[in-house]
Amino acid sequence: MDGLMMDYQLNVPAILRRGEQLFGDREIVSRLPDRSWHRTTYADFGRRTKQLALALRNELGLVDGDRVCTFAWNHHEHLETYIGAPVGGFVTHTLNIRLHPDDLTYIATHGGARVLIADKVLWPLVEPFRDRVGFEHVIAIGAGPTPDGTIDYEELLATQNAADWRDRDIDERAAAAMCYTSGTTGRPKGVVYSHRAIAIHALTLTSSIAMACDDVCLPVVPMFHANAWCFPFSSILAGVKHVYPGQHLDAPSLLDAFESEKVTISAGVPTIWMGILQALDAEPDRWDLSAMRTMMIGGAAPPRAMIEAFGERHGLHITHGWGMTEMCPLGTVSGVRGQEAGLAPQEAYDRRALQGPPIPFVEIRGRGEDGFIDWNGVALGELEVRGPSIASAYHDSPDTDDGWTDDGWFRTGDIVTIHSDGYVQIQDRSKDLVKSGGEWISTVALENTLMGHPAVLEAAVIAVPDEKWTERPLAVVVFREGRSADAEELRAFLAPHFAKWWLPERFEVIDEIPKTAVGKFRKTALRERFS
């Protein structure tokens, strides 16, 4: 017996319709290159989004499924493309502005892009790869002269009238967006998000962090990173006020925006929040952040010491999220309302430093060397996940089938323990674990504890060869300005927290830890340097 329910398509057009119909007067605010603010409303955003979708089809000749690359900062025009391409039946294909031209050429070519929409302020970064890809059309966003051989974004929109728009009920399983993985262990791999996956994930994100129409959201996470953590879609679904920082990502600029726009929700990688914490520590009375409800950290595990510092010194609440590009991207969340009920403050910080339980419609399990692990907070295994917003394959990459199990679960590559209440605790990436004398050592645990030392700004731990033990941990540290510590002091700081055989013999001091294009520690560079 079948249920007698409507066959309603879960798609991006439905998200846009909700935003326009219910929240037309809500603001979308962007900081422009000259630091001024641009303000518009959902109603105007909806009109321009439809003009773009019409122009891509009527003026440029795109057909359903064609890819539209974006190469831009976070701002209202990028949001228009994010929504306008899938609403028009096309696929938003984000390019990471921090990648090398060779990588950009590969990603855009492999993804099959026909169109590039890029910021004029980024043109020095566009030129080295645009002709190598062979885009049919290049569209330039922003004020100033339009580069030769390109189409001005505003002029393109002006060719169409939003009154000519007719809603399309796009198949929810059609592609809506593409994002490529960082490619740290080989060529970047394309993840193709369906309309259905985005709609479900946007709904679960809004419910997981209790996002509502009286919120003001400033996502620091770039739109080119892991589907922008789904914030563009979830924010429209919930009707929140959007605030986009553009290219102004230094801590004082972000804090000014938090204060002036009364931001309640923000999200970014740990390196962003480390800079903000330093700025707040240096001038604790400069900014009024009383409106801020939660600051979400993802992309890498935040040190517990940083979570506690925000709470104890500045009264700011950290929510800890974990996920992957392949997961649309959120998988677990820790520190949301209700999870810490009845806990003492220090216990709450301990709990929030874990990755947390899975969000709705994400199922988890851990696989160890001898089978699936018990949820006891001790047994180690690789985390496997499944759900409606998790990739089932990579785009045009038939040689990557080993990323999934025979029964269809995605292998994350993260080594975890799972607690009895379903809280995930990531111990390491499988490729970053240290196996010393046959026993595993978690580099993440050592790093996060080291970053609690008052002299340490950043710390990364890698495996180095050892004749006796096969591998041993080596700690690479960056000290805070004017601070220092010797190896014995750092080892003594770690000693109360770990078995003696976990403690690194070697500590190397450098000026800055190399980072990937999305702000994660680039351990491959450290291994090349110190192994």
Secondary structure, DSSP 8 states (H G I E B T S, - for coil): ----------SHHHHHHHHHHHHTT-EEEEE-TTS-EEEEEHHHHHHHHHHHHHHHHHTT---TT-EEEEE--BSHHHHHHHHHHHHTT-EEEE--TTS-HHHHHHHHHHHTEEEEEEEGGGHHHHHHHHHHHT-SEEEEESSS---TT-EEHHHHHTT--GGG-------TTSEEEEEE---TTSS--EEEEEHHHHHHHHHHHHHHTT--TT-EEEE-S-TTSGGGGGHHHHHHHHT-EEEE-BT--SHHHHHHHHHHTT--EEEE-HHHHHHHHHHHHHSTTS---TT--EEEE-SS---HHHHHHHHHHH---EEEEEE-GGGSSEEEEES-TTTTTT--HHHHHHHHTS-BSB-TT-EEEEEETTEE--SSS---EEEEEE-TTS-SS-TT-GGGGGGB-TTS-EEEEEEEEE-TTS-EEEEEETTT-EEETTEEE-HHHHHHHHTTSTTEEEEEEEEEEETTTEEEEEEEEEE-TT----HHHHHHHHGGGS-GGGS-SEEEE-S---B-TTS-B-HHHHHHHH-
